[in-house]
Amino acid sequence: MKHGLYLLTKSKVEQFEDDWLDGQQIDLVTTTFTAGFHDVVGITWEPGAGASNTRQSLQETFGNTDRNMVIAYEFAGENRGDYGPPARGDFDAKYRSFARDLVSVGMGDAYIAPNHEFSLEWGSKSAYDEPGNYRDGYARVVREMQSVDGADFTFCYAPSQNRIGVADEAWPVQSDYWPSDEPAPIVTPSFYDAGNGVYPDDPSSLTESELEQVRDEAWNQKHKPVLDMWQAFADQRGAKMGFREWGCATEAWTNNGGLDNPEFIHRVLDYAGQHDWVFQTYWNGDSPKHRIYPPEESGLPDVGQAWRDRVLSDLNNTVDSGGSTDSTDTESGTDDTVSAYGGYSRPDEGTLDWHVPLNDNFASIEEDIKDLAERIEQIEST
């Protein structure tokens, strides 16, 4: 699973990597978009920097590195929730223009989340009254953006939080405009440790044991059922899941929540690993409500530590299992055939069938042992 969070500048990304990831690159950065734009300047990045500096920073931060960005693209333009024009094709040329601009700065493989949080009655991007237009407009975004030379975008379907709403009717794959060779988008609902009616109005007044009990109840009665609901939604459509906006919050947030709740982080990431999610990007915004980095601006120190520990562990495990390349053998003149050993199949993360690839390895291991024995015998006889 890939990991990331909400950050807005190149310098902040690099500082975060030094401070929290021992200098390793983060996989993803998630951000927002300014309605009315259809180029990379609309991406919320380097606030106040100007168009040319924004482009340069995007190219240096993402285009010239292995990092990637999750972009919440406002595909309906300035009239954010009017999906009639996109559905009719009025914006097709703008979608191609946006795609070409992304390719020009080396971001032709970005993750695109068109008009997130659209599926319920509230919000300026709500498609509650016209899910069919949202469906067709979204499908046109995909068709037009992927038609551009150099485009290899990944699309995210980002409904609102805790109810399905019109997510069924708005599913873009069922549109006549959906490209036949395009995989289903990644289902990425918003998700927070909050719940009116589950958490009390003033959770800070609870004792530690009382708060722990309430957090357990919130997970079992609300959070886990919601995750199961969205996982079933994705499974029924042959889609993967991920999170582009999720996290915890301090008392400053308007919704009742579990406050500095590291167990929520562990439970969500455990669930994600068990279900083979594609990515997660923590919503590190709205200081101090959701922020975990930098720590001095956070009201959630335990949440931040839990998230950091899990992400750093995953990144280190990726490196240990072959994510980085050691050139020692090739530079030392070692016989090339030695490098053919190993490379055995590993179980997928979270799989229940962990024994299958291990069983498959036995024959390969036996062949390698025989070959090594022959090589040793040849060396000893010379």
C-alpha positions in Angstrom: 0.0 0.0 0.0 1.2 3.5 -0.9 1.3 6.2 1.8 0.9 10.0 1.8 -0.6 13.0 3.3 -1.8 16.6 2.7 1.1 19.0 2.2 1.3 22.1 0.0 4.9 23.0 -0.7 8.1 21.3 -2.0 10.1 22.5 1.0 7.5 21.0 3.4 7.5 17.7 1.6 11.3 17.5 1.8 11.4 18.6 5.5 8.7 16.0 6.3 10.7 13.3 4.6 13.8 14.2 6.6 12.0 14.6 9.9 9.7 11.6 9.8 10.9 9.1 7.1 14.6 9.1 7.6 15.1 10.9 4.3 13.0 8.4 2.3 10.6 9.7 -0.3 6.9 9.7 0.5 4.8 7.9 -2.1 1.9 10.4 -2.4 0.8 13.9 -1.6 -2.9 14.8 -1.6 -4.2 18.3 -2.2 -7.2 20.3 -3.4 -8.0 22.4 -6.5 -9.4 25.8 -7.4 -12.7 25.7 -9.2 -12.6 27.4 -12.7 -9.1 26.3 -13.6 -8.2 23.5 -16.0 -4.5 23.6 -15.8 -1.8 22.8 -13.2 -2.0 26.3 -11.8 -5.4 25.2 -10.3 -3.7 22.7 -8.1 -3.4 23.9 -4.5 0.4 24.0 -4.4 3.0 26.6 -3.3 0.3 29.1 -2.3 1.0 32.6 -3.6 4.0 31.5 -5.6 2.7 32.5 -9.1 2.1 30.3 -12.2 5.7 29.8 -13.3 7.0 29.0 -9.9 4.1 26.6 -9.3 4.8 24.7 -12.5 8.5 24.5 -11.7 7.9 23.3 -8.2 5.4 20.6 -9.4 7.9 19.3 -11.9 10.7 19.3 -9.3 8.7 17.7 -6.6 6.7 15.1 -8.7 7.7 15.2 -12.3 11.3 14.5 -11.7 10.9 12.0 -8.8 9.0 8.9 -7.9 6.5 10.9 -5.8 2.9 11.2 -7.1 0.0 13.5 -6.4 -3.7 12.9 -5.7 -5.6 15.8 -7.2 -9.2 16.6 -6.3 -10.0 18.0 -9.7 -13.0 20.4 -9.9 -14.3 19.1 -13.3 -17.5 21.1 -13.4 -15.7 24.4 -13.3 -16.8 27.4 -11.4 -20.4 26.1 -11.1 -19.1 23.3 -9.0 -22.3 21.3 -8.6 -23.8 21.9 -12.1 -23.1 18.6 -13.9 -25.2 19.2 -17.0 -22.5 20.9 -19.0 -19.8 18.3 -18.3 -22.3 15.5 -19.1 -23.1 17.2 -22.5 -19.4 17.4 -23.4 -19.0 21.2 -22.9 -15.8 20.7 -21.0 -14.2 17.9 -23.1 -11.5 20.2 -24.5 -10.7 21.6 -21.1 -10.1 18.1 -19.8 -7.7 17.4 -22.6 -6.0 20.7 -21.9 -5.6 19.8 -18.2 -4.2 16.4 -19.1 -1.6 17.9 -21.5 -0.5 20.4 -18.9 0.0 17.6 -16.3 2.0 15.6 -18.9 4.2 18.7 -19.6 5.4 18.8 -16.0 6.0 15.1 -15.8 2.7 14.3 -13.9 1.0 12.2 -16.6 0.6 9.4 -14.0 -1.1 11.5 -11.3 -4.1 10.3 -9.3 -7.3 12.2 -10.2 -10.3 12.5 -7.9 -13.0 14.4 -9.9 -15.3 16.4 -7.6 -15.0 14.5 -4.3 -17.7 14.3 -1.6 -20.5 14.5 -4.2 -22.9 11.8 -3.1 -25.0 13.3 -0.3 -27.4 16.2 0.0 -24.9 18.7 1.4 -22.0 20.5 -0.2 -21.3 22.7 -3.2 -20.4 19.7 -5.3 -23.4 17.6 -4.4 -24.8 15.4 -7.3 -27.7 14.3 -5.2 -30.3 15.7 -7.7 -28.4 14.7 -10.9 -26.3 11.6 -10.3 -26.7 10.6 -14.0 -25.0 13.9 -15.1 -22.2 13.4 -12.6 -21.8 9.8 -13.9 -21.5 10.9 -17.5 -19.4 14.0 -16.8 -17.0 11.9 -14.8 -16.7 9.3 -17.6 -16.0 12.1 -20.1 -13.2 13.3 -17.8 -11.6 9.9 -17.9 -12.1 9.4 -21.6 -10.7 12.8 -22.6 -7.8 13.0 -20.2 -6.6 9.4 -21.0 -6.7 10.3 -24.7 -3.8 12.6 -24.5 -0.3 11.4 -25.5 1.7 10.5 -22.4 -1.3 10.1 -20.1 -1.5 7.2 -17.7 -3.7 8.6 -15.0 -5.3 6.7 -12.1 -8.8 7.8 -11.2 -10.4 7.9 -7.8 -14.2 7.8 -7.0 -14.5 9.8 -3.9 -18.0 9.8 -2.3 -19.0 11.3 1.0 -18.3 9.5 4.2 -20.9 7.5 6.0 -23.8 6.7 3.6 -24.0 5.5 0.0 -26.3 8.3 -1.1 -26.3 8.5 -4.9 -22.9 6.7 -5.2 -24.7 3.8 -6.9 -26.4 5.9 -9.6 -23.4 8.1 -10.2 -20.9 5.2 -10.7 -19.1 6.3 -13.9 -18.2 2.9 -15.3 -21.9 2.3 -16.3 -21.8 5.5 -18.5 -21.9 5.1 -22.2 -18.8 7.4 -22.3 -16.6 5.2 -20.1 -13.6 3.9 -22.1 -13.9 0.1 -22.5 -10.3 -0.5 -21.7 -10.2 1.6 -18.5 -10.2 -0.2 -15.1 -12.7 0.8 -12.5 -11.7 3.8 -10.4 -10.4 3.4 -6.9 -13.2 3.9 -4.4 -11.9 6.5 -1.9 -14.6 7.8 0.5 -13.8 10.4 3.1 -13.5 8.9 6.6 -12.9 10.4 10.0 -12.9 9.4 13.6 -16.2 11.2 14.3 -19.7 10.3 15.0 -22.6 12.4 16.5 -24.6 10.0 18.7 -21.6 7.8 19.2 -19.1 10.2 20.7 -20.3 12.5 23.5 -20.4 16.3 23.0 -17.4 16.7 25.4 -15.2 13.6 25.1 -12.4 15.4 26.9 -14.5 15.3 30.1 -14.3 11.4 30.1 -11.7 9.5 32.1 -9.1 7.6 30.1 -10.9 4.3 30.6 -14.3 5.8 29.7 -12.8 7.4 26.5 -11.2 4.0 25.5 -14.6 2.3 25.9 -16.3 5.0 23.8 -13.7 4.7 21.1 -14.2 0.9 21.0 -17.9 1.4 20.7 -17.4 3.9 17.9 -15.2 1.5 16.0 -17.5 -1.5 16.4 -20.9 0.3 16.0 -20.0 2.9 13.4 -16.5 2.9 11.8 -16.1 -0.8 11.0 -19.6 -1.2 9.6 -19.0 1.9 7.3 -15.7 0.4 6.1 -17.5 -2.9 5.4 -20.2 -1.0 3.5 -17.7 0.7 1.2 -15.6 -2.4 0.8 -18.6 -4.3 -0.3 -19.5 -1.4 -2.7 -16.0 -1.7 -4.3 -16.0 -5.5 -4.4 -19.3 -5.6 -6.2 -17.8 -3.4 -8.9 -14.5 -5.1 -9.2 -12.8 -2.0 -7.8 -10.0 -1.5 -5.3 -10.2 0.8 -2.3 -8.1 3.6 -0.8 -8.4 6.8 1.3 -7.5 10.2 -0.1 -9.0 12.1 2.9 -9.1 10.6 6.4 -8.0 11.1 9.9 -8.7 12.2 13.5 -9.5 15.6 14.9 -9.1 17.8 18.0 -12.0 19.4 19.9 -11.8 22.4 17.5 -13.6 20.4 14.8 -17.3 20.8 14.5 -18.1 17.1 14.7 -17.9 15.0 17.9 -14.9 12.6 17.7 -12.4 10.5 19.5 -9.7 13.2 19.8 -6.1 12.0 19.9 -6.9 8.4 19.1 -3.9 6.4 17.9 -5.9 3.1 18.0 -8.1 4.5 15.2 -5.0 4.8 13.0 -3.9 1.3 13.7 -7.4 -0.2 13.1 -7.9 1.6 9.8 -4.4 0.6 8.5 -4.9 -2.9 9.7 -8.2 -3.1 7.8 -6.6 -1.5 4.7 -3.8 -4.1 4.7 -6.2 -7.0 5.1 -8.2 -5.8 2.1 -5.3 -4.9 -0.2 -6.0 -1.2 -0.5 -4.1 0.8 -3.0 -3.1 3.8 -0.9 -3.9 6.1 2.0 -3.3 9.8 2.3 -3.9 11.4 5.7 -5.7 14.7 5.7 -3.0 16.8 7.4 -4.9 20.1 7.1 -6.9 22.7 8.9 -4.6 23.3 11.8 -4.9 22.2 14.5 -8.0 20.1 13.8 -6.6 17.2 11.8 -2.9 18.1 11.5 -0.2 15.7 12.7 2.8 17.3 11.0 4.7 19.3 12.0 4.2 18.2 15.6 4.5 21.7 17.0 1.3 22.6 15.0 -0.6 19.5 16.0 -3.0 18.7 18.7 -2.8 15.0 17.9 0.6 13.8 19.0 -0.3 10.2 19.6 -2.1 10.0 16.3 0.9 11.5 14.5 3.3 9.0 16.2 1.1 6.0 15.3 0.7 7.1 11.7 4.5 7.8 11.4 5.4 4.4 12.9 3.2 2.5 10.6 4.2 4.4 7.4 7.9 4.2 8.2 7.7 0.5 9.0 6.0 -0.2 5.6 8.6 1.9 3.8 11.4 0.1 5.5 9.9 -3.3 4.8 9.6 -2.3 1.1 13.3 -1.5 1.0 14.2 -4.7 2.8 12.2 -6.8 0.5 13.8 -5.5 -2.7 12.5 -2.0 -3.1 16.0 -0.6 -3.4 18.8 -1.9 -5.6 22.3 -2.7 -4.3 24.9 -2.6 -7.0 27.7 -4.3 -5.1 27.5 -7.6 -7.0 27.6 -6.1 -10.5 30.5 -3.8 -9.5 32.6 -6.5 -7.9 32.7 -8.7 -11.0 30.7 -11.5 -9.5 29.5 -14.2 -11.9 26.2 -13.1 -13.3 24.5 -16.4 -12.7 24.7 -16.0 -8.9 22.2 -13.1 -9.2 19.6 -15.5 -10.6 19.1 -17.1 -7.2 16.3 -16.0 -4.9 13.4 -13.8 -6.2 10.9 -16.2 -4.7 7.2 -15.5 -4.6 5.9 -13.7 -1.5 2.4 -13.7 -0.1 0.3 -10.7 -0.8 -0.1 -8.4 2.2 -3.2 -9.3 4.2 -3.9 -12.5 2.3 -5.4 -15.5 4.0 -3.8 -17.8 1.4 -0.2 -17.1 2.6 0.8 -20.7 2.1 0.2 -20.8 -1.6 3.2 -18.9 -2.9 5.4 -20.5 -0.2 4.5 -24.0 -1.5 5.2 -22.8 -5.0 8.7 -21.8 -3.9 9.8 -25.3 -2.8 10.7 -26.5 -6.3 12.6 -23.4 -7.1 14.6 -23.5 -3.9 15.4 -27.2 -4.5 16.7 -26.4 -8.0 18.8 -23.5 -6.6 20.4 -25.8 -4.0 21.3 -28.4 -6.6 22.8 -25.7 -8.8 24.8 -24.2 -6.0 26.1 -27.7 -5.0 27.3 -28.3 -8.5 29.1 -24.9 -8.6 30.8 -25.5 -5.2 32.0 -28.9 -6.5 33.4 -27.3 -9.6 35.2 -24.6 -7.6 36.7 -27.2 -5.2 37.9 -29.4 -8.1 39.9 -26.6 -9.7 
